Amino acid sequence: MNDTEIIEKVDEEIKEELSESEANLPDKIKQGKGVGRKTFRITDFDAPRDKEMAVFTHAKKLSEYIFVVTEKSPIKFRWNIISRLLDTSVEIIEDLYRANYERGEERVLWQKKAMTALNLLDFYADTAKTKQAITFRQMMIIAKQISEVKKLLSGWVRSTKPKKEDVKPSDNA
């Protein structure tokens, strides 16, 4: 099974899960009159409404989803793998903001830290799935979102690197 087939399958499962969860809601909640927490909906990666870069928006959505998913994780995992998941998702956003306020080599350093944190988040999500702290479906959604953030971050890194024409030859050459 290739990547596109997996992504399509996960998309279908997400749509089914969302439609099932909405069908099981009482009419009062569907109309917004009920008491209780609204269901968490994953909207497709919309274009940001403000001037913020897409990588920030996607990273925030990823972090928000992780916070929602881990609310119902078993208590025995909340202080180890779940706390790592939560902390790393917030760390990614911090690193992205720090990179945005820096220039040159310092920016590239923060971008690398964000990419490393994304790889760690992928590992923690896989471990949480293995320990059954999150479901396979939740892990696949997290993996898909991590992939999207990585793609956007890689594009930002490529646009940050100086072009060959911009690099001045050193005086020693």
GROMACS elastic network, one bead per residue, 0.5 to 0.9 nm:
[ bonds ]
;  ai    aj funct       b0    kb
    1     4     6  0.83180   500
    1     5     6  0.62200   500
    1     6     6  0.67815   500
    2     5     6  0.54846   500
    2     6     6  0.64311   500
    2     7     6  0.88415   500
    3     6     6  0.51278   500
    3     7     6  0.61517   500
    3     8     6  0.85835   500
    4     7     6  0.50578   500
    4     8     6  0.60636   500
    4     9     6  0.85008   500
    5     8     6  0.51026   500
    5     9     6  0.60790   500
    5    10     6  0.85871   500
    6     9     6  0.50804   500
    6    10     6  0.61436   500
    6    11     6  0.85588   500
    6   140     6  0.88770   500
    7    10     6  0.51144   500
    7    11     6  0.60952   500
    7    12     6  0.86327   500
    7   140     6  0.84766   500
    7   141     6  0.89637   500
    7   144     6  0.72875   500
    8    11     6  0.50394   500
    8    12     6  0.62357   500
    8    13     6  0.86583   500
    9    12     6  0.51656   500
    9    13     6  0.62329   500
    9    14     6  0.86444   500
   10    13     6  0.50169   500
   10    14     6  0.60801   500
   10    15     6  0.86110   500
   10   137     6  0.72503   500
   10   140     6  0.68344   500
   10   141     6  0.71233   500
   10   144     6  0.87043   500
   11    14     6  0.51228   500
   11    15     6  0.62581   500
   11    16     6  0.86362   500
   11   141     6  0.84699   500
   12    15     6  0.51758   500
   12    16     6  0.61813   500
   12    17     6  0.85913   500
   13    16     6  0.50326   500
   13    17     6  0.60247   500
   13    18     6  0.85177   500
   13   137     6  0.78073   500
   14    17     6  0.50674   500
   14    18     6  0.60888   500
   14    19     6  0.85438   500
   14    42     6  0.84811   500
   14   137     6  0.79909   500
   14   141     6  0.81637   500
   15    18     6  0.51565   500
   15    19     6  0.61139   500
   15    20     6  0.85154   500
   16    19     6  0.51757   500
   16    20     6  0.60311   500
   16    21     6  0.85160   500
   17    20     6  0.51027   500
   17    21     6  0.60469   500
   17    22     6  0.85664   500
   18    21     6  0.51568   500
   18    22     6  0.61804   500
   18    23     6  0.85676   500
   18    39     6  0.88705   500
   18    40     6  0.88623   500
   18    41     6  0.71791   500
   18    42     6  0.86233   500
   19    22     6  0.51717   500
   19    23     6  0.61083   500
   19    24     6  0.87498   500
   20    23     6  0.50394   500
   20    24     6  0.63121   500
   20    25     6  0.89195   500
   21    24     6  0.52957   500
   21    25     6  0.66511   500
   21    39     6  0.78742   500
   22    25     6  0.53655   500
   22    26     6  0.87013   500
   22    30     6  0.75334   500
   22    39     6  0.80395   500
   23    26     6  0.81513   500
   23    30     6  0.89705   500
   25    28     6  0.81445   500
   25    29     6  0.63722   500
   25    30     6  0.64336   500
   26    29     6  0.55346   500
   26    30     6  0.64369   500
   26    31     6  0.88863   500
   26    34     6  0.80804   500
   27    31     6  0.62407   500
   27    32     6  0.86249   500
   27    33     6  0.85313   500
   27    34     6  0.82007   500
   28    31     6  0.52576   500
   28    32     6  0.62749   500
   28    35     6  0.83837   500
   29    33     6  0.54904   500
   29    35     6  0.70649   500
   29    36     6  0.79851   500
   29    38     6  0.78265   500
   30    33     6  0.75766   500
   30    34     6  0.77491   500
   31    34     6  0.75769   500
   32    35     6  0.83958   500
   32    38     6  0.85635   500
   34    37     6  0.88820   500
   35    38     6  0.88108   500
   37    40     6  0.87289   500
   38    41     6  0.88886   500
   40    65     6  0.81664   500
   40    68     6  0.74554   500
   42    45     6  0.85968   500
   42    61     6  0.83638   500
   42    65     6  0.78479   500
   43    46     6  0.72372   500
   45    48     6  0.85663   500
   45    54     6  0.88036   500
   45    57     6  0.84570   500
   45    58     6  0.69387   500
   45    61     6  0.86216   500
   46    49     6  0.84650   500
   46    54     6  0.88497   500
   46    57     6  0.88875   500
   46    58     6  0.89559   500
   47    50     6  0.88687   500
   47    54     6  0.70405   500
   47    57     6  0.85976   500
   48    51     6  0.70837   500
   48    52     6  0.66857   500
   48    53     6  0.74558   500
   48    54     6  0.63849   500
   48    57     6  0.66788   500
   49    52     6  0.80216   500
   50    53     6  0.85934   500
   51    54     6  0.89599   500
   52    55     6  0.83870   500
   52    56     6  0.67621   500
   52    57     6  0.71395   500
   53    56     6  0.56112   500
   53    57     6  0.67709   500
   54    57     6  0.50487   500
   54    58     6  0.61009   500
   54    59     6  0.84607   500
   54   149     6  0.86146   500
   54   152     6  0.72921   500
   55    58     6  0.52705   500
   55    59     6  0.60624   500
   55    60     6  0.85813   500
   55    96     6  0.82388   500
   55   148     6  0.84726   500
   55   149     6  0.58372   500
   55   150     6  0.84253   500
   55   151     6  0.87110   500
   55   152     6  0.54411   500
   55   153     6  0.62137   500
   55   156     6  0.83603   500
   56    59     6  0.51320   500
   56    60     6  0.61225   500
   56    61     6  0.86228   500
   56    93     6  0.68864   500
   56    96     6  0.70587   500
   56    97     6  0.80155   500
   56   149     6  0.83957   500
   57    60     6  0.52001   500
   57    61     6  0.62693   500
   57    62     6  0.86714   500
   58    61     6  0.50589   500
   58    62     6  0.61410   500
   58    63     6  0.86275   500
   58   145     6  0.74047   500
   58   146     6  0.87531   500
   58   148     6  0.75536   500
   58   149     6  0.60672   500
   58   152     6  0.87375   500
   59    62     6  0.50290   500
   59    63     6  0.61962   500
   59    64     6  0.85706   500
   59    89     6  0.77679   500
   59    90     6  0.87343   500
   59    92     6  0.72289   500
   59    93     6  0.62743   500
   59    96     6  0.88137   500
   59   145     6  0.80769   500
   59   146     6  0.80184   500
   59   148     6  0.89571   500
   59   149     6  0.61730   500
   60    63     6  0.50735   500
   60    64     6  0.60413   500
   60    65     6  0.85202   500
   60    89     6  0.83369   500
   60    90     6  0.82601   500
   60    93     6  0.68585   500
   61    64     6  0.50203   500
   61    65     6  0.60732   500
   61    66     6  0.85903   500
   61   145     6  0.83720   500
   62    65     6  0.51700   500
   62    66     6  0.62627   500
   62    67     6  0.87336   500
   62    89     6  0.73601   500
   62   142     6  0.68951   500
   62   145     6  0.61257   500
   62   146     6  0.73081   500
   62   149     6  0.85173   500
   63    66     6  0.51075   500
   63    67     6  0.62719   500
   63    68     6  0.87645   500
   63    85     6  0.89926   500
   63    86     6  0.73009   500
   63    88     6  0.87645   500
   63    89     6  0.50572   500
   63    90     6  0.64619   500
   63    92     6  0.87137   500
   63    93     6  0.83163   500
   64    67     6  0.51467   500
   64    68     6  0.63663   500
   64    69     6  0.86982   500
   64    89     6  0.86399   500
   65    68     6  0.51446   500
   65    69     6  0.60615   500
   65    70     6  0.85402   500
   65   142     6  0.78642   500
   66    69     6  0.51076   500
   66    70     6  0.60041   500
   66    71     6  0.86194   500
   66    85     6  0.74186   500
   66    86     6  0.67123   500
   66    89     6  0.76027   500
   66   138     6  0.88207   500
   66   142     6  0.74966   500
   67    70     6  0.54628   500
   67    71     6  0.64694   500
   67    85     6  0.87832   500
   67    86     6  0.65397   500
   67    89     6  0.89061   500
   68    71     6  0.55202   500
   68    72     6  0.81061   500
   69    72     6  0.66683   500
   69    73     6  0.74975   500
   69   134     6  0.73048   500
   69   138     6  0.72637   500
   70    73     6  0.50546   500
   70    74     6  0.86595   500
   70    78     6  0.80961   500
   70    82     6  0.66782   500
   70    85     6  0.86754   500
   70    86     6  0.82585   500
   70   133     6  0.78200   500
   70   134     6  0.71600   500
   71    74     6  0.88324   500
   71    78     6  0.89431   500
   72    75     6  0.83828   500
   72   133     6  0.86123   500
   72   134     6  0.86219   500
   73    76     6  0.84792   500
   73    77     6  0.70925   500
   73    78     6  0.68970   500
   73    82     6  0.78066   500
   73   132     6  0.85013   500
   73   133     6  0.52085   500
   73   134     6  0.64717   500
   74    77     6  0.57674   500
   74    78     6  0.67493   500
   74   132     6  0.84999   500
   74   133     6  0.60447   500
   74   134     6  0.87989   500
   75    78     6  0.52086   500
   75    79     6  0.78350   500
   76    79     6  0.71845   500
   76    80     6  0.82514   500
   76   133     6  0.89621   500
   77    80     6  0.55776   500
   77    81     6  0.58860   500
   77    82     6  0.59686   500
   77    83     6  0.82284   500
   77   128     6  0.82842   500
   77   131     6  0.84565   500
   77   133     6  0.66270   500
   78    81     6  0.66254   500
   78    83     6  0.59127   500
   78    84     6  0.89536   500
   78   133     6  0.85988   500
   79    82     6  0.63666   500
   79    83     6  0.54536   500
   79    84     6  0.81606   500
   80    83     6  0.54683   500
   80    84     6  0.62868   500
   80    85     6  0.88037   500
   81    84     6  0.50602   500
   81    85     6  0.62222   500
   81    86     6  0.87618   500
   81   124     6  0.65275   500
   81   125     6  0.84016   500
   81   127     6  0.75630   500
   81   128     6  0.63284   500
   81   133     6  0.84013   500
   82    86     6  0.62652   500
   82    87     6  0.85706   500
   82   124     6  0.81002   500
   82   125     6  0.86797   500
   82   128     6  0.72312   500
   82   133     6  0.77394   500
   83    86     6  0.51066   500
   83    87     6  0.59724   500
   83    88     6  0.83894   500
   84    87     6  0.51366   500
   84    88     6  0.58971   500
   84    89     6  0.84140   500
   84   121     6  0.81188   500
   84   124     6  0.70861   500
   85    88     6  0.53639   500
   85    89     6  0.61909   500
   85    90     6  0.88147   500
   85   120     6  0.86857   500
   85   121     6  0.61037   500
   85   122     6  0.89093   500
   85   124     6  0.59449   500
   85   125     6  0.68608   500
   85   128     6  0.85436   500
   86    89     6  0.52701   500
   86    90     6  0.64726   500
   86    91     6  0.86557   500
   86   121     6  0.88796   500
   87    90     6  0.52934   500
   87    91     6  0.60637   500
   87    92     6  0.87635   500
   88    92     6  0.62102   500
   88    93     6  0.88613   500
   88   117     6  0.62181   500
   88   118     6  0.78090   500
   88   120     6  0.75270   500
   88   121     6  0.61189   500
   88   124     6  0.89328   500
   89    92     6  0.53741   500
   89    93     6  0.69318   500
   89   117     6  0.78201   500
   89   118     6  0.78445   500
   89   121     6  0.68720   500
   90    93     6  0.53167   500
   90    94     6  0.63680   500
   90    95     6  0.87777   500
   91    95     6  0.61048   500
   91    96     6  0.85717   500
   91   114     6  0.75959   500
   91   117     6  0.71365   500
   92    95     6  0.51820   500
   92    96     6  0.62318   500
   92    97     6  0.87348   500
   92   113     6  0.79579   500
   92   114     6  0.50315   500
   92   115     6  0.78865   500
   92   116     6  0.88014   500
   92   117     6  0.59284   500
   92   118     6  0.68002   500
   93    96     6  0.50959   500
   93    97     6  0.62579   500
   93    98     6  0.86286   500
   93   114     6  0.77346   500
   94    97     6  0.52425   500
   94    98     6  0.61967   500
   94    99     6  0.86029   500
   94   114     6  0.82760   500
   95    98     6  0.50754   500
   95    99     6  0.60815   500
   95   100     6  0.85781   500
   95   110     6  0.55633   500
   95   111     6  0.68302   500
   95   112     6  0.88145   500
   95   113     6  0.65588   500
   95   114     6  0.53052   500
   95   117     6  0.87601   500
   96    99     6  0.50638   500
   96   100     6  0.61859   500
   96   101     6  0.89115   500
   96   110     6  0.68687   500
   96   111     6  0.64797   500
   96   113     6  0.87101   500
   96   114     6  0.63067   500
   96   153     6  0.87761   500
   97   100     6  0.50125   500
   97   101     6  0.65801   500
   97   102     6  0.89670   500
   97   110     6  0.87450   500
   98   101     6  0.53793   500
   98   102     6  0.65433   500
   98   107     6  0.76082   500
   98   110     6  0.65062   500
   98   111     6  0.86156   500
   99   102     6  0.52664   500
   99   103     6  0.76285   500
   99   106     6  0.73038   500
   99   108     6  0.71316   500
   99   109     6  0.76710   500
   99   111     6  0.58981   500
   99   114     6  0.87741   500
  100   103     6  0.77925   500
  100   107     6  0.69087   500
  100   110     6  0.86675   500
  100   111     6  0.88440   500
  101   107     6  0.76190   500
  102   105     6  0.84242   500
  102   106     6  0.59243   500
  102   108     6  0.86724   500
  102   110     6  0.84613   500
  103   106     6  0.59472   500
  103   107     6  0.50298   500
  103   108     6  0.80019   500
  103   160     6  0.86285   500
  104   107     6  0.54933   500
  104   108     6  0.66306   500
  104   109     6  0.89188   500
  104   160     6  0.76068   500
  104   161     6  0.79377   500
  104   162     6  0.84976   500
  105   108     6  0.50858   500
  105   109     6  0.62013   500
  105   110     6  0.88579   500
  105   161     6  0.88525   500
  106   109     6  0.50659   500
  106   110     6  0.65011   500
  106   111     6  0.87078   500
  107   110     6  0.52826   500
  107   111     6  0.61828   500
  107   112     6  0.86516   500
  107   157     6  0.88753   500
  107   160     6  0.80909   500
  108   112     6  0.61351   500
  108   113     6  0.86379   500
  108   157     6  0.68618   500
  108   160     6  0.74257   500
  108   161     6  0.79251   500
  109   112     6  0.51614   500
  109   113     6  0.63446   500
  109   114     6  0.87896   500
  110   114     6  0.62285   500
  110   115     6  0.86450   500
  111   114     6  0.50681   500
  111   115     6  0.62642   500
  111   116     6  0.86564   500
  111   153     6  0.74280   500
  111   154     6  0.87695   500
  111   156     6  0.85182   500
  111   157     6  0.69073   500
  112   115     6  0.50045   500
  112   116     6  0.61256   500
  112   117     6  0.85439   500
  112   157     6  0.85787   500
  113   116     6  0.50382   500
  113   117     6  0.61333   500
  113   118     6  0.86118   500
  114   117     6  0.50183   500
  114   118     6  0.62050   500
  114   119     6  0.87561   500
  114   153     6  0.83661   500
  115   118     6  0.50043   500
  115   119     6  0.63882   500
  115   120     6  0.87186   500
  115   150     6  0.68209   500
  115   153     6  0.74562   500
  115   154     6  0.84256   500
  116   119     6  0.51231   500
  116   120     6  0.62786   500
  116   121     6  0.86055   500
  117   121     6  0.60322   500
  117   122     6  0.85916   500
  118   122     6  0.62681   500
  118   123     6  0.87281   500
  118   146     6  0.65797   500
  118   147     6  0.87948   500
  118   149     6  0.82091   500
  118   150     6  0.72577   500
  119   122     6  0.51186   500
  119   123     6  0.64290   500
  119   124     6  0.87968   500
  119   146     6  0.83539   500
  119   150     6  0.89228   500
  120   124     6  0.61611   500
  120   125     6  0.85613   500
  121   124     6  0.50196   500
  121   125     6  0.60546   500
  121   126     6  0.85160   500
  121   143     6  0.89708   500
  121   146     6  0.80526   500
  122   125     6  0.51785   500
  122   126     6  0.62329   500
  122   127     6  0.86476   500
  122   139     6  0.87848   500
  122   142     6  0.78361   500
  122   143     6  0.64308   500
  122   146     6  0.70933   500
  123   126     6  0.51376   500
  123   127     6  0.61583   500
  123   128     6  0.85712   500
  124   128     6  0.59885   500
  124   129     6  0.85147   500
  125   128     6  0.50183   500
  125   129     6  0.61820   500
  125   130     6  0.86036   500
  125   134     6  0.79432   500
  125   138     6  0.88818   500
  125   139     6  0.59792   500
  125   142     6  0.73488   500
  125   143     6  0.78276   500
  126   129     6  0.50989   500
  126   130     6  0.61958   500
  126   131     6  0.86929   500
  126   136     6  0.88990   500
  126   139     6  0.67230   500
  126   143     6  0.86999   500
  127   131     6  0.61780   500
  127   132     6  0.84212   500
  127   133     6  0.85488   500
  128   131     6  0.51388   500
  128   132     6  0.59956   500
  128   134     6  0.58142   500
  128   135     6  0.84319   500
  128   139     6  0.81934   500
  129   133     6  0.58301   500
  129   134     6  0.50428   500
  129   135     6  0.58318   500
  129   136     6  0.60919   500
  129   138     6  0.83712   500
  129   139     6  0.63660   500
  130   133     6  0.76773   500
  130   134     6  0.83381   500
  130   135     6  0.88798   500
  130   136     6  0.87003   500
  131   134     6  0.79049   500
  132   135     6  0.63164   500
  132   136     6  0.83758   500
  134   137     6  0.82825   500
  134   138     6  0.62746   500
  134   139     6  0.67380   500
  135   138     6  0.51912   500
  135   139     6  0.62413   500
  135   140     6  0.86621   500
  136   139     6  0.50514   500
  136   140     6  0.61711   500
  136   141     6  0.87067   500
  137   140     6  0.50753   500
  137   141     6  0.62960   500
  137   142     6  0.86665   500
  138   141     6  0.51292   500
  138   142     6  0.62018   500
  138   143     6  0.85655   500
  139   142     6  0.50564   500
  139   143     6  0.60412   500
  139   144     6  0.85696   500
  140   144     6  0.61075   500
  140   145     6  0.86053   500
  141   144     6  0.51129   500
  141   145     6  0.62493   500
  141   146     6  0.85703   500
  142   145     6  0.51358   500
  142   146     6  0.60467   500
  142   147     6  0.85470   500
  143   146     6  0.50095   500
  143   147     6  0.61155   500
  143   148     6  0.86622   500
  144   147     6  0.51023   500
  144   148     6  0.63549   500
  144   149     6  0.88238   500
  145   148     6  0.50274   500
  145   149     6  0.62496   500
  145   150     6  0.85487   500
  146   149     6  0.51517   500
  146   150     6  0.60704   500
  146   151     6  0.85715   500
  147   150     6  0.50752   500
  147   151     6  0.61815   500
  147   152     6  0.87325   500
  148   151     6  0.51329   500
  148   152     6  0.63355   500
  148   153     6  0.85907   500
  149   152     6  0.51264   500
  149   153     6  0.59718   500
  149   154     6  0.84571   500
  150   153     6  0.50057   500
  150   154     6  0.59552   500
  150   155     6  0.85485   500
  151   154     6  0.51681   500
  151   155     6  0.63691   500
  151   156     6  0.87851   500
  152   155     6  0.51498   500
  152   156     6  0.63457   500
  152   157     6  0.87426   500
  153   157     6  0.61583   500
  153   158     6  0.86255   500
  154   158     6  0.61732   500
  154   159     6  0.86317   500
  155   158     6  0.51055   500
  155   159     6  0.62408   500
  155   160     6  0.85953   500
  156   159     6  0.51236   500
  156   160     6  0.61181   500
  156   161     6  0.88509   500
  157   160     6  0.50125   500
  157   161     6  0.63991   500
  158   161     6  0.55172   500
  158   162     6  0.86017   500
  159   162     6  0.77493   500
  159   163     6  0.87674   500
  160   163     6  0.88933   500
  162   165     6  0.81620   500
  162   166     6  0.61128   500
  162   167     6  0.66569   500
  163   166     6  0.52638   500
  163   167     6  0.66680   500
  164   167     6  0.54035   500
  164   168     6  0.85064   500
  165   168     6  0.76600   500
  169   172     6  0.84543   500
  169   173     6  0.71132   500
  170   173     6  0.57777   500
